[in-house]
Amino acid sequence: MRRAVVIGATGQIGRVAVGALARDGWEVTAVSRGGGRDASWPGEVHAVRADREDAAALAAAVGDGCDVLVDMVAFGPAHARQLTSLADRVGSAVVISSVSVYEDDKGRNFDTQAEPDGFPEYPVPIPEEQRTVRPGDTSYSTRKAGLERELLDAGGRLPATLLRAGAIHGPHCRTPRELYFVKRNLDGRPRRVIAFGGESRFHPASVHNIAELIRLAAARPGTRVLNAVDPDAPTVSEVARAIDEVMGVETESVLVDGPPPAPSVGDTPWSVPVPVVCDMAAAERELGYRPVVRYAETLPETVAWIEERLTGRDWREAYPKMLQSYGDLFDYTAEDAFLDR
């Protein structure tokens, strides 16, 4: 039986990927800091407690060897070197990266978007051949680029598939973008402000589609970079309407041309001045990939998860990383002042 070791198994993507591999006939060792299990996993999945920063513990989880090592949480060159140090015991690797590594032909990227005229203008859709940021330690994007470069350079020793994920969505997410609209609906807000005319598109990526890519890449070892996004890239307005439909509410979107009118008004987690939409042709060609879900189909489970997490809790307690990443998404005082004007 083929053996897979999954690092970050109880995270948002890991939970689904472990199940997908196990149901596909893999013997799966699920590695996480807590050593826990997901209720959806088949009984034969072997759960192991290990911190991915502990090289000895990770090596022990790999044991005598595995056919594929799947890493959900690798971040930076040091983690890449940790993986390649196990190359003599690992057949291949599948590692999660991010579309944030892309930059445009003028060197603009996600790190420069706060600067005047700093937001990148990517081709639509973005192919994997698009240039990327220079590897470094200055940001999430540069560290992911460093992870990629280290693994690609080591392709002769450890074949690695790097999956550049878009705006990941699904249950167990610590930074669910859908929170922006779900909480407003729960709070009975009849209107919401959306910048850039509601036309922003930031390509979503379902955990189910990413898990399918992992399953296919595990069975077809190679050194490659592939985008990992959904078949559709809805606008922010379309996302808002889809969430309303799931929650059974009717609201009004107040669309603002151009950027947010105030720092905490209209700036949704998807708000970008130009489309960020990725090409999936390479995954289809190289892996025979076909998406297993569309964005709207998975929204009910995402919304239900967010609602459950919010029950009896302040949103900042339920989702502290959202506050760190996006600031105050629910400054209703500033929002109402703008609407009144």
Disulfide bonds with the S-S distance in Angstrom:
none
